[in-house]
């Protein structure tokens, strides 16, 4: 077992406890396999100095560790950058062994690329492409992308083709308690 990170979060509850996000790597020597585990846990303040202090799970936290992550990209006339972004997302997808990642691309039609063919030739299996009609606007493109997300329990991450997202982006999104959206639709109205 190896401790990867320990983050402390302020709590507003007056229950004499501290909230932590604990990330550990567990290994099984017999299988030559490691697994990363991330959990939110509480520790009672008055027991912090004790050698046998107990951690416990928060009740009703509503953290969805397996939520789908929908990355929305709006792009106008930036075909080469979009191509590099898709290559990087495919690399992240393979590196992180992600199973529930969706890429949503909303474009102006002026990218100079056959986006469908490029995505078809990658290992990315869950994607949607939409060409925006009329004059291109990033706000309209992002809102259109959000409307394409049918998963009301999923998380929406908007990015830009200039961003260099790390392989941990999917896991990092899920760890943030406040990013889980109750309903994607309410942000489109």
Secondary structure in CASP SS format (residue, H / E / C, confidence):
PFRMAT SS
TARGET T0000
AUTHOR 0000-0000-0000
METHOD secondary structure of the structure
MODEL  1
X C 1.00
X E 1.00
X E 1.00
X E 1.00
X E 1.00
X E 1.00
X E 1.00
X E 1.00
X E 1.00
X C 1.00
X C 1.00
X C 1.00
X C 1.00
X C 1.00
X C 1.00
X C 1.00
X E 1.00
X E 1.00
X E 1.00
X E 1.00
X E 1.00
X E 1.00
X E 1.00
X E 1.00
X E 1.00
X E 1.00
X E 1.00
X E 1.00
X C 1.00
X C 1.00
X C 1.00
X C 1.00
X E 1.00
X E 1.00
X E 1.00
X E 1.00
X E 1.00
X E 1.00
X E 1.00
X E 1.00
X E 1.00
X E 1.00
X E 1.00
X E 1.00
X H 1.00
X H 1.00
X H 1.00
X C 1.00
X C 1.00
X C 1.00
X C 1.00
X C 1.00
X C 1.00
X C 1.00
X E 1.00
X E 1.00
X C 1.00
X C 1.00
X C 1.00
X C 1.00
X C 1.00
X C 1.00
X C 1.00
X C 1.00
X C 1.00
X C 1.00
X C 1.00
X C 1.00
X E 1.00
X E 1.00
X E 1.00
X E 1.00
X E 1.00
X E 1.00
X E 1.00
X C 1.00
X C 1.00
X C 1.00
X H 1.00
X H 1.00
X H 1.00
X H 1.00
X H 1.00
X H 1.00
X H 1.00
X H 1.00
X H 1.00
X H 1.00
X H 1.00
X H 1.00
X H 1.00
X H 1.00
X H 1.00
X H 1.00
X H 1.00
X H 1.00
X C 1.00
X C 1.00
X C 1.00
X C 1.00
X E 1.00
X E 1.00
X E 1.00
X E 1.00
X E 1.00
X E 1.00
X E 1.00
X C 1.00
X C 1.00
X C 1.00
X C 1.00
X C 1.00
X C 1.00
X C 1.00
X H 1.00
X H 1.00
X H 1.00
X H 1.00
X H 1.00
X H 1.00
X C 1.00
X C 1.00
X C 1.00
X C 1.00
X C 1.00
X C 1.00
X E 1.00
X E 1.00
X E 1.00
X E 1.00
X E 1.00
X C 1.00
X C 1.00
X C 1.00
X C 1.00
X C 1.00
X C 1.00
X H 1.00
X H 1.00
X H 1.00
X H 1.00
X H 1.00
X H 1.00
X H 1.00
X H 1.00
X H 1.00
X H 1.00
X H 1.00
X C 1.00
X C 1.00
X C 1.00
X C 1.00
X C 1.00
X C 1.00
X E 1.00
X E 1.00
X E 1.00
X E 1.00
X E 1.00
X C 1.00
X C 1.00
X C 1.00
X C 1.00
X C 1.00
X C 1.00
X C 1.00
X C 1.00
X C 1.00
X H 1.00
X H 1.00
X H 1.00
X H 1.00
X H 1.00
X H 1.00
X H 1.00
X C 1.00
X H 1.00
X H 1.00
X H 1.00
X C 1.00
X C 1.00
X C 1.00
X C 1.00
X H 1.00
X H 1.00
X H 1.00
X H 1.00
X C 1.00
X C 1.00
END
